[in-house]
Every structure is written in C-alpha cells, then in structure tokens.
Amino acid sequence: MTLRIIRPLDIREANIVSTNLALETEWTAGTYSLGDTARVGEYLWEVSAETTTEEPGTGTDWFSIGPANRYAAFDQQFGLDKYRIVETVTRNADSIEYEMTGLTRVSGIAMFGIVAQSIRIRASQTTPGDIMDMTYTVKDSTSYNGSMWRWLFLPQSFERKYLNLDLNIPAGATIEITLDNTGGTAAVGSMALGVVDEFGIVTTKPVRSIRSRSIKKTDGSLTSLLRRTPSAKVTYPVTLLSYQADPFWRLMDDLDGVAAVFAGPDNYPELSVYGFHSNVQSVSEAFGRSTVSIEVETL
C-alpha cells in the first residue's frame, strides 16, 4: 500500500455557503470585564484584565482562546511560529452541517475526533448535478468476543476517525458534509479536505508510539499527576522509485511546520494520523530506488 498524504485546503468563511453552527457574539466597542469573551473574525478572545475597553489583539487585556466553534474543525498550523489551540473541537447539538464551495479539486476527506452516528458527504455541480452522495455509518469498535455479558455491560467504543481517500470531486463543486448524532452532541476535532498525494510502498514494520506529556507535581507532602494531552508518533518506512523522489521531497519541504493527513495501509487504521513530520530521512539503496523513513507527530 502506498503512503497517502493530504495537505488540507485552507477553508475560510468565504467558502462556507451555509451551516447550522451559530457564530459567537462579535466584539463591539465598549467596556468588558474579566472572563468576558468576544469574537473577532474567525477567532475568540477572553478578557484577562479586571476591565478593558481595548480591541482584542491590540494590547494585552485580551488573550486568544482559539477559533470560533464554526471554524475549529478547520484550524491548521501554518509555520512553527503559529500557535494552535490544543484539541480544537467543533460541537453542536444533534448534528454538524457544512455546505462549502469555491474549493479546488478534492480527492480525499479525513476527519479526526468524531462523535457521530453517521457521516454524509454530497458533492454536486449545476451541470450535471449530483457527483456523489454517500452515507457512512460509524462503527462500534468494541471487542465483545462473542460474550453476551460483554455486549450488555461494556461501554461502546465507536470509531473516532473517518477517511475517504478515493474521491473525485472537481474544482468548484458544492460539497455538503453532515455529521449526525441525533439525541446527543455531534463533534469533530479536525476536518481535512484536499488532494491525495501517493508515494512509494509502505514496507514492513511501521511503528506507532505514544508519549505521555503529563507531569508529576509535588507540593509539600502531596503528590499529584497533572494530566496533559499525550503525543503520538508514527514512523513510516517507505520505498520510493527514482521518479517519485523529487516530488516527494518538494512536498516535504512544503509541509515543514504544516499539519497534514498521513495514511498508511488501510488495514491498519491506527497508522492514519493528522500531524506534522518531525523527521524525514532517505537512504539510496540501489540505482533507481531509495528508502525513506518519515516520523509524524500528531497534533
């Protein structure tokens, strides 16, 4: 299986034709108190001073708390000097709905951190009409092992990611995405749409590891564990042919400090992640062939 990579399209307000996600209150001139929040464009700000009349982003009385709920799923990290709020999530009661246009060609859609019962993707053009319309039922991944007791009493563990890397949606099409979780709260952490680049063959023994970033805190005779989001890493060993090397390295240069989707073999879903490459090494093994090791750290 080839290594597949999606560099997500930059989706802004201008691309969102309609959605069921209401925007937070926009900042207007006035006096704000400690803890108040307001929206400027696509981002939210919170007051850190006792009171302020400053406009967010012009002084030190406000601090950014990340993208507004409508845009959180499309938040990206462009360049290592840009801050990204950890665990950005878009949430809404019952469902999340987007209708988007003005995008380039889309051959892959990936979603991470999903909480939904089903996902619908529809693409259409004025002519010839519907290009595709499909619905995916999110699976329960719990291992019951044929036990009725386990089925009755174990908590269900539903899929948290969804990838469709075999699309062919032309530029300019209208794309509608719906995550349905009727009776609960629908959520998605990251949603990436873009063109799928394929390189080489993922060889044997790719590795996934997880590193805890929690720290132990000691205060006098008390000890506690401050829980922080762990970091997962995946290492892909890939064999490239000579004609793939230049476009591969051009993409790696373009993705320096930029989040992307990396997907390994289909039968190993744990090897499909959203993150950035932290280390890439290449070894020329024989004429016309090289082996690359790509280390990707998840966001």
C-alpha positions as CSV (number, residue, x, y, z in Angstrom):
1,M,0.0,0.0,0.0
2,T,1.2,3.5,-0.9
3,L,1.8,6.3,1.6
4,R,-1.0,8.8,1.1
5,I,-0.8,12.4,2.2
6,I,-3.4,15.2,2.2
7,R,-2.3,18.8,2.6
8,P,-5.6,20.3,3.9
9,L,-7.2,23.1,1.9
10,D,-7.5,26.5,3.7
11,I,-11.2,26.7,4.4
12,R,-12.4,30.2,5.4
13,E,-15.7,31.9,6.0
14,A,-16.0,32.8,2.3
15,N,-16.0,29.0,1.4
16,I,-18.9,28.2,3.8
17,V,-22.2,28.8,2.0
18,S,-24.3,27.6,4.9
19,T,-24.0,25.8,8.2
20,N,-26.1,25.1,11.3
21,L,-23.3,26.4,13.6
22,A,-24.2,29.8,15.0
23,L,-21.4,32.3,15.5
24,E,-20.5,33.7,18.9
25,T,-21.1,37.3,19.8
26,E,-18.8,39.6,17.8
27,W,-16.7,42.3,19.6
28,T,-18.0,45.8,19.5
29,A,-16.6,48.9,21.3
30,G,-17.5,49.1,25.0
31,T,-16.3,48.0,28.4
32,Y,-15.6,44.3,29.1
33,S,-14.9,42.5,32.4
34,L,-12.5,39.8,33.4
35,G,-13.6,36.5,31.8
36,D,-15.8,38.0,29.1
37,T,-15.4,36.6,25.6
38,A,-15.9,38.1,22.2
39,R,-15.3,37.1,18.6
40,V,-13.2,39.0,16.1
41,G,-13.5,37.5,12.6
42,E,-12.9,33.7,13.0
43,Y,-11.3,33.7,16.4
44,L,-12.4,34.1,20.1
45,W,-10.8,36.3,22.7
46,E,-11.1,36.4,26.5
47,V,-10.5,39.3,28.8
48,S,-7.5,38.9,31.2
49,A,-7.8,42.3,32.9
50,E,-10.3,43.5,35.5
51,T,-12.0,45.7,32.9
52,T,-11.0,46.9,29.5
53,T,-12.1,48.9,26.5
54,E,-9.3,47.7,24.3
55,E,-10.0,45.9,21.0
56,P,-8.8,42.3,21.1
57,G,-5.4,41.8,19.6
58,T,-4.3,45.5,20.0
59,G,-3.0,45.2,23.6
60,T,-2.5,42.9,26.5
61,D,-6.0,42.9,28.1
62,W,-7.3,40.0,25.9
63,F,-5.8,36.6,25.0
64,S,-6.8,34.3,22.2
65,I,-8.7,31.2,23.1
66,G,-8.7,29.8,19.6
67,P,-11.0,29.6,16.6
68,A,-14.8,30.1,16.9
69,N,-16.8,26.9,17.1
70,R,-17.8,27.1,13.4
71,Y,-14.1,27.1,12.3
72,A,-12.4,25.0,14.9
73,A,-12.6,21.8,12.8
74,F,-10.6,23.6,10.0
75,D,-8.0,25.1,12.3
76,Q,-4.4,24.5,10.9
77,Q,-0.9,25.2,12.0
78,F,0.9,27.2,9.3
79,G,4.6,27.5,10.3
80,L,6.2,26.6,13.6
81,D,5.8,30.2,15.0
82,K,2.0,30.0,14.8
83,Y,0.0,28.9,17.9
84,R,-2.6,26.3,17.6
85,I,-5.1,25.7,20.5
86,V,-4.7,22.0,21.6
87,E,-7.6,19.8,21.0
88,T,-9.7,22.2,18.9
89,V,-13.2,20.7,18.6
90,T,-16.4,21.8,16.7
91,R,-19.5,20.8,18.6
92,N,-23.3,21.1,18.1
93,A,-26.5,19.5,19.4
94,D,-27.7,16.6,17.1
95,S,-25.7,17.4,14.0
96,I,-22.9,19.4,12.3
97,E,-23.7,20.6,8.8
98,Y,-21.5,22.4,6.3
99,E,-22.1,23.4,2.7
100,M,-18.9,24.6,1.0
101,T,-17.9,25.9,-2.4
102,G,-15.0,27.7,-4.1
103,L,-12.6,24.9,-3.4
104,T,-10.1,23.2,-5.7
105,R,-10.3,19.6,-6.6
106,V,-10.9,17.3,-3.7
107,S,-9.8,13.6,-3.8
108,G,-9.7,12.9,-0.1
109,I,-11.6,13.9,3.1
110,A,-10.3,12.9,6.6
111,M,-12.0,13.6,9.9
112,F,-10.5,13.0,13.4
113,G,-12.0,13.2,16.8
114,I,-15.5,12.5,15.5
115,V,-18.5,11.9,17.7
116,A,-21.4,10.9,15.4
117,Q,-23.7,8.1,14.4
118,S,-23.3,8.7,10.7
119,I,-21.4,10.9,8.2
120,R,-22.9,12.0,4.9
121,I,-20.9,13.6,2.0
122,R,-22.6,15.0,-1.0
123,A,-21.0,16.8,-3.9
124,S,-22.8,18.5,-6.8
125,Q,-22.5,20.9,-9.7
126,T,-25.1,22.9,-11.6
127,T,-24.3,20.7,-14.5
128,P,-24.5,17.6,-14.4
129,G,-26.0,17.7,-10.9
130,D,-25.0,15.2,-8.2
131,I,-21.4,13.9,-8.4
132,M,-21.7,11.8,-5.4
133,D,-23.9,11.2,-2.4
134,M,-22.9,8.7,0.2
135,T,-23.6,8.0,3.9
136,Y,-21.2,6.2,6.2
137,T,-22.5,4.6,9.5
138,V,-19.9,5.0,12.2
139,K,-19.0,1.6,13.6
140,D,-18.8,0.3,17.1
141,S,-15.3,-0.9,17.5
142,T,-15.7,-2.7,20.9
143,S,-14.4,-6.2,21.1
144,Y,-17.2,-8.3,22.5
145,N,-15.5,-11.7,21.7
146,G,-18.9,-13.4,21.4
147,S,-19.8,-12.7,25.0
148,M,-23.4,-11.5,25.8
149,W,-22.2,-10.2,29.1
150,R,-19.6,-8.0,27.5
151,W,-22.1,-6.8,24.9
152,L,-24.5,-5.8,27.7
153,F,-22.1,-4.2,30.1
154,L,-19.0,-3.0,28.3
155,P,-19.1,0.7,27.2
156,Q,-19.3,1.0,23.4
157,S,-16.2,2.3,21.7
158,F,-17.2,4.0,18.4
159,E,-14.7,4.9,15.7
160,R,-13.1,8.3,16.2
161,K,-11.8,8.9,12.7
162,Y,-13.1,8.7,9.2
163,L,-11.1,8.7,6.0
164,N,-12.3,8.6,2.4
165,L,-9.3,8.8,0.0
166,D,-10.9,7.7,-3.2
167,L,-13.0,10.7,-4.1
168,N,-13.0,12.6,-7.4
169,I,-14.8,15.9,-6.7
170,P,-13.9,18.6,-9.3
171,A,-12.9,22.1,-8.6
172,G,-15.8,24.5,-8.0
173,A,-18.2,21.8,-6.9
174,T,-20.5,22.3,-3.9
175,I,-19.6,20.0,-1.1
176,E,-22.1,19.2,1.7
177,I,-20.9,17.4,4.9
178,T,-23.2,16.3,7.7
179,L,-22.2,14.6,10.9
180,D,-25.4,13.2,12.6
181,N,-25.6,12.3,16.3
182,T,-29.3,12.7,16.9
183,G,-30.1,12.8,20.6
184,G,-26.6,13.8,21.6
185,T,-23.8,16.3,20.8
186,A,-22.1,15.9,17.4
187,A,-18.4,16.7,17.4
188,V,-15.3,16.7,15.1
189,G,-11.8,17.7,16.1
190,S,-10.2,18.1,12.7
191,M,-11.6,18.0,9.2
192,A,-9.2,18.0,6.2
193,L,-10.2,18.2,2.6
194,G,-7.7,18.2,-0.2
195,V,-5.9,16.3,-3.0
196,V,-4.3,12.9,-2.1
197,D,-0.7,12.5,-2.9
198,E,0.6,8.9,-3.1
199,F,4.2,7.9,-2.8
200,G,6.1,4.6,-2.9
201,I,5.2,1.5,-0.9
202,V,4.9,1.4,2.9
203,T,7.2,-1.5,3.8
204,T,7.1,-3.8,6.8
205,K,7.1,-2.8,10.4
206,P,5.7,0.8,10.5
207,V,5.7,1.9,14.2
208,R,3.2,3.9,16.3
209,S,4.2,5.0,19.8
210,I,2.6,7.3,22.4
211,R,4.4,9.5,24.8
212,S,2.8,11.0,27.9
213,R,3.2,14.7,28.5
214,S,1.6,14.5,31.9
215,I,3.9,15.7,34.8
216,K,4.1,14.8,38.5
217,K,3.7,17.8,40.8
218,T,4.9,17.7,44.4
219,D,3.6,20.3,46.9
220,G,4.9,19.6,50.4
221,S,3.7,16.1,51.3
222,L,1.2,16.0,48.5
223,T,1.9,14.5,45.1
224,S,-0.5,14.8,42.1
225,L,-0.4,14.0,38.4
226,L,-1.2,16.9,36.1
227,R,-2.8,15.2,33.1
228,R,-1.9,16.7,29.7
229,T,-2.7,15.5,26.2
230,P,-0.3,12.8,25.1
231,S,1.8,12.9,21.9
232,A,1.5,10.0,19.5
233,K,4.2,9.4,16.8
234,V,4.0,7.2,13.7
235,T,7.1,6.1,11.7
236,Y,6.5,5.1,8.1
237,P,9.2,3.1,6.2
238,V,8.6,3.8,2.5
239,T,10.3,2.6,-0.6
240,L,10.5,5.2,-3.4
241,L,11.3,4.8,-7.0
242,S,13.6,7.4,-8.5
243,Y,10.9,9.3,-10.4
244,Q,9.0,9.8,-7.1
245,A,11.9,11.3,-5.1
246,D,11.8,14.9,-6.3
247,P,8.0,15.4,-5.9
248,F,8.2,13.7,-2.6
249,W,10.9,16.0,-1.2
250,R,9.1,19.1,-2.7
251,L,6.0,18.1,-0.7
252,M,8.1,17.5,2.5
253,D,9.6,21.0,2.1
254,D,6.2,22.5,1.6
255,L,4.8,20.7,4.7
256,D,7.6,21.9,7.0
257,G,5.7,23.1,10.1
258,V,2.3,22.5,8.5
259,A,-0.2,19.9,9.6
260,A,-1.3,17.3,7.1
261,V,-3.0,13.9,7.0
262,F,-0.7,10.8,6.7
263,A,-2.3,7.5,5.9
264,G,-0.7,4.1,5.8
265,P,-2.2,0.7,4.9
266,D,-6.0,0.6,5.0
267,N,-6.0,-2.5,7.3
268,Y,-4.0,-0.6,9.9
269,P,-6.3,2.4,10.8
270,E,-4.0,3.4,13.8
271,L,-1.4,4.4,11.2
272,S,-3.6,7.1,9.8
273,V,-3.0,10.4,11.7
274,Y,-3.3,14.2,11.5
275,G,0.0,15.8,12.4
276,F,3.3,17.2,11.1
277,H,6.5,15.4,10.1
278,S,9.2,15.8,12.7
279,N,12.0,13.8,11.0
280,V,12.5,12.6,7.4
281,Q,15.5,10.5,6.3
282,S,16.3,9.0,2.9
283,V,18.8,6.2,2.1
284,S,19.8,5.4,-1.5
285,E,19.8,1.6,-1.6
286,A,20.1,0.8,-5.3
287,F,20.0,2.5,-8.6
288,G,16.5,3.9,-9.1
289,R,15.3,3.1,-5.6
290,S,15.6,4.7,-2.1
291,T,14.2,4.0,1.3
292,V,12.6,6.8,3.3
293,S,11.7,6.9,7.0
294,I,9.1,9.5,7.9
295,E,8.3,10.3,11.6
296,V,5.0,12.1,12.1
297,E,3.9,13.6,15.4
298,T,0.2,14.0,15.9
299,L,-1.4,17.3,17.0
